[in-house]
Amino acid sequence: MKTPFIYMLPNKVFRTIGLFACLFLLFEPALVTPPQAATNADTYMMVPFLNMAKVYGSDAQVSSPYTFRAYKTGVVEVDGPTIVATEFQRQLSNLLQMPINGLAIGEKSVSEALKENSRLSANPRNLAIAAGKKAKVTYVIVGAVCIYQERVGRELTVDTPASISFEISLYRVADGTRLWSQSITETQQALSENLLNFGKFVKRKGVWLTAGELTRVNIQDILKTFPIPDSIRQNLDAVKMLPDTSSGD
């Protein structure tokens, strides 16, 4: 009877194989490369938000040039549109874990696009798309601010509460499609004026917010519906899978 081939192997071979098997089992976790957030092709650019009160005056019935929704303008502080845009930029960057092109880049792109496409100057949507193409980004983010009124008073008592009204939209540059849009209109009220605001009252710790704070909490809410591209979502999932190295162990 023939001896099976496996029994013909010298003991040294078995010992070597066994050694490598043990080493693999010991160090296999270290040999697996943890997932890294890959560079994605989806990029965003903020286009300066419109001050609708500056264009149409306060206390005017206006239509958004982006969504055609109806709004009423009011007081818009000089830096209001920039504050809203910057806060949205900050929160979106944190959500997507990627940098969002800043407003300065957007302003430059808009200026250059306006010079090269004067026929677009009356259409903010087309102008934003043209700016996005020039900057070679995937998406542009636009906004229109109708009210940005600061509170008059303090956290516990006010003469005039903060009031905001704005909309923000996301466009795909390649075909000009509007992918997402949300609007916010709120004048903060005392709990005694509307008991339905009890949830907000508790969440906001029962104080009167500044216009900036009111903007921040509302942007947090609308970003819950923001469409995250699959490529970026996969990267975010990969980052969540990375081992936690924050501990000092």
C-alpha positions as CSV (number, residue, x, y, z in Angstrom):
1,M,0.0,0.0,0.0
2,K,1.3,3.4,-1.0
3,T,1.9,6.0,1.8
4,P,-0.2,9.1,1.4
5,F,1.8,12.1,0.3
6,I,1.1,14.1,3.4
7,Y,2.9,11.4,5.6
8,M,6.0,11.7,3.4
9,L,6.6,15.3,4.3
10,P,9.4,15.8,6.8
11,N,8.6,16.9,10.3
12,K,10.5,20.2,9.7
13,V,7.9,21.2,7.1
14,F,5.1,20.6,9.6
15,R,6.9,22.6,12.2
16,T,7.4,25.5,9.8
17,I,3.8,25.5,8.7
18,G,2.6,25.4,12.3
19,L,4.9,28.3,13.2
20,F,3.5,30.5,10.4
21,A,0.0,29.5,11.4
22,C,0.5,30.6,15.0
23,L,2.1,33.9,13.9
24,F,-0.8,34.6,11.6
25,L,-3.4,34.0,14.3
26,L,-1.4,36.1,16.7
27,F,-0.9,39.1,14.4
28,E,-3.8,38.8,12.0
29,P,-5.7,41.8,13.6
30,A,-2.7,44.0,13.0
31,L,-2.3,42.9,9.4
32,V,-5.8,44.0,8.5
33,T,-5.7,47.6,7.3
34,P,-8.5,49.6,8.9
35,P,-10.9,51.3,6.4
36,Q,-9.9,54.8,5.5
37,A,-12.1,57.6,4.2
38,A,-11.4,57.7,0.5
39,T,-11.1,60.9,-1.4
40,N,-14.5,61.4,-3.1
41,A,-15.3,63.3,-6.3
42,D,-18.3,65.2,-4.8
43,T,-17.4,68.8,-3.9
44,Y,-19.5,71.7,-2.8
45,M,-19.4,75.4,-3.1
46,M,-21.2,78.1,-1.2
47,V,-22.6,81.0,-3.3
48,P,-23.1,84.2,-1.3
49,F,-26.6,84.3,0.1
50,L,-29.0,87.0,-1.2
51,N,-30.2,89.8,1.1
52,M,-33.8,90.0,-0.1
53,A,-34.6,93.1,2.0
54,K,-31.7,94.9,0.3
55,V,-33.1,94.1,-3.1
56,Y,-36.8,94.6,-2.5
57,G,-37.0,96.6,0.7
58,S,-38.4,95.6,4.0
59,D,-42.1,94.7,4.5
60,A,-42.4,93.5,0.9
61,Q,-44.1,90.4,-0.5
62,V,-41.4,88.7,-2.6
63,S,-40.8,85.4,-4.4
64,S,-37.6,83.5,-4.1
65,P,-35.5,83.5,-7.3
66,Y,-34.6,79.9,-6.5
67,T,-37.8,78.1,-5.4
68,F,-40.4,80.7,-6.2
69,R,-41.8,80.4,-2.7
70,A,-43.6,83.5,-1.3
71,Y,-42.0,85.4,1.6
72,K,-42.4,88.6,3.4
73,T,-39.2,90.6,4.0
74,G,-38.4,92.4,7.2
75,V,-35.3,93.7,9.0
76,V,-32.1,92.1,7.7
77,E,-29.0,93.1,9.6
78,V,-26.1,94.0,7.4
79,D,-24.1,90.8,8.2
80,G,-27.2,88.6,8.5
81,P,-26.8,86.7,5.1
82,T,-23.1,86.0,5.8
83,I,-23.9,84.7,9.3
84,V,-26.5,82.4,8.0
85,A,-24.3,81.1,5.1
86,T,-21.3,80.7,7.4
87,E,-23.2,78.7,10.0
88,F,-24.7,76.4,7.3
89,Q,-21.2,76.0,5.8
90,R,-19.8,75.0,9.3
91,Q,-22.5,72.5,10.1
92,L,-22.5,70.9,6.7
93,S,-18.7,70.6,6.7
94,N,-19.0,68.8,10.1
95,L,-21.9,66.6,8.8
96,L,-20.0,65.5,5.7
97,Q,-16.6,65.4,7.3
98,M,-15.1,67.4,4.4
99,P,-14.2,71.0,3.7
100,I,-16.8,73.1,1.9
101,N,-15.5,75.8,-0.4
102,G,-15.7,79.1,1.5
103,L,-17.7,82.2,0.7
104,A,-14.6,84.1,-0.6
105,I,-14.2,81.4,-3.3
106,G,-17.9,81.7,-4.1
107,E,-17.7,85.5,-4.4
108,K,-14.8,85.3,-6.8
109,S,-16.5,82.7,-8.9
110,V,-19.7,84.7,-9.1
111,S,-17.9,87.8,-10.1
112,E,-16.0,86.0,-12.9
113,A,-19.1,84.2,-14.1
114,L,-21.0,87.5,-14.2
115,K,-18.3,89.1,-16.4
116,E,-18.3,86.1,-18.8
117,N,-22.0,85.5,-18.8
118,S,-23.7,88.9,-18.5
119,R,-27.0,87.5,-19.8
120,L,-27.2,85.5,-16.6
121,S,-27.0,88.5,-14.2
122,A,-30.8,88.6,-13.8
123,N,-31.1,85.0,-12.9
124,P,-29.3,84.1,-9.6
125,R,-29.9,80.3,-10.2
126,N,-28.2,80.3,-13.6
127,L,-25.4,82.5,-12.2
128,A,-24.8,80.1,-9.4
129,I,-24.7,77.2,-11.8
130,A,-22.2,79.0,-14.0
131,A,-20.1,79.8,-11.0
132,G,-20.1,76.2,-10.0
133,K,-19.0,75.1,-13.4
134,K,-16.2,77.6,-13.4
135,A,-15.0,76.3,-10.0
136,K,-15.4,72.7,-11.2
137,V,-17.5,71.6,-8.2
138,T,-20.3,69.0,-8.1
139,Y,-22.9,71.0,-6.2
140,V,-23.6,74.7,-5.4
141,I,-25.5,75.9,-2.3
142,V,-27.5,79.0,-2.5
143,G,-29.7,80.9,-0.1
144,A,-32.0,83.9,0.3
145,V,-32.4,85.8,3.6
146,C,-35.6,87.7,4.1
147,I,-35.4,88.5,7.8
148,Y,-32.5,88.5,10.2
149,Q,-33.4,90.6,13.2
150,E,-31.4,90.6,16.4
151,R,-33.1,90.3,19.7
152,V,-33.4,93.5,21.8
153,G,-32.8,92.5,25.4
154,R,-31.2,89.7,27.3
155,E,-31.5,85.9,27.8
156,L,-34.2,86.2,30.4
157,T,-36.1,89.2,29.2
158,V,-36.5,90.9,25.9
159,D,-38.2,93.9,24.3
160,T,-38.0,92.4,20.8
161,P,-37.3,88.7,20.2
162,A,-34.9,87.5,17.5
163,S,-36.6,86.8,14.2
164,I,-35.3,84.9,11.1
165,S,-36.6,83.9,7.7
166,F,-34.4,82.3,5.1
167,E,-34.2,79.4,2.6
168,I,-31.3,77.3,1.5
169,S,-31.1,75.1,-1.6
170,L,-28.7,72.6,-3.2
171,Y,-28.2,72.4,-6.9
172,R,-26.3,69.8,-9.0
173,V,-24.0,71.7,-11.3
174,A,-24.0,69.2,-14.2
175,D,-27.7,69.7,-15.1
176,G,-28.9,72.5,-12.9
177,T,-31.3,70.2,-11.0
178,R,-32.4,71.4,-7.5
179,L,-31.9,68.4,-5.3
180,W,-32.9,69.8,-1.9
181,S,-34.4,72.9,-0.4
182,Q,-35.5,73.9,3.1
183,S,-36.9,77.2,4.5
184,I,-37.1,78.6,8.0
185,T,-39.3,81.4,9.3
186,E,-39.4,81.9,13.1
187,T,-39.8,84.7,15.5
188,Q,-39.1,83.3,19.0
189,Q,-42.1,83.2,21.2
190,A,-42.6,83.0,25.0
191,L,-44.0,79.7,26.2
192,S,-47.1,81.6,27.4
193,E,-47.8,82.7,23.8
194,N,-47.9,79.2,22.4
195,L,-47.9,76.1,24.6
196,L,-47.1,74.0,21.4
197,N,-43.6,75.4,21.7
198,F,-43.0,73.5,24.9
199,G,-40.5,71.1,23.3
200,K,-38.5,74.0,21.8
201,F,-38.7,75.8,25.1
202,V,-37.1,72.9,27.0
203,K,-34.5,72.3,24.3
204,R,-33.5,75.9,24.3
205,K,-33.3,75.9,28.1
206,G,-36.0,78.5,28.5
207,V,-34.0,81.5,27.4
208,W,-34.3,84.1,24.6
209,L,-31.9,83.3,21.8
210,T,-29.9,85.7,19.7
211,A,-30.5,85.7,16.0
212,G,-27.3,83.7,15.5
213,E,-28.4,81.1,18.0
214,L,-31.8,80.9,16.5
215,T,-30.2,80.3,13.1
216,R,-27.9,77.6,14.5
217,V,-30.6,75.5,16.1
218,N,-32.8,75.7,13.0
219,I,-30.0,74.7,10.7
220,Q,-29.4,71.7,12.9
221,D,-33.0,70.7,12.2
222,I,-33.1,71.2,8.5
223,L,-29.8,69.4,7.9
224,K,-31.4,66.2,9.1
225,T,-33.0,66.0,5.7
226,F,-29.9,66.9,3.6
227,P,-29.2,64.4,0.9
228,I,-25.8,62.8,1.4
229,P,-24.3,61.2,-1.8
230,D,-23.6,57.5,-1.6
231,S,-19.9,58.1,-2.2
232,I,-19.6,60.3,0.8
233,R,-22.0,58.2,3.0
234,Q,-19.7,55.2,2.4
235,N,-16.7,57.3,3.5
236,L,-18.5,58.4,6.6
237,D,-19.4,54.7,7.4
238,A,-15.7,53.8,6.9
239,V,-14.7,56.5,9.3
240,K,-17.2,55.2,11.9
241,M,-15.6,51.8,11.6
242,L,-12.1,53.1,12.5
243,P,-10.9,52.0,15.9
244,D,-11.2,54.6,18.7
245,T,-7.7,55.9,19.5
246,S,-8.9,58.7,21.7
247,S,-8.2,56.8,24.9
248,G,-4.8,56.9,26.5
249,D,-4.5,53.1,26.8
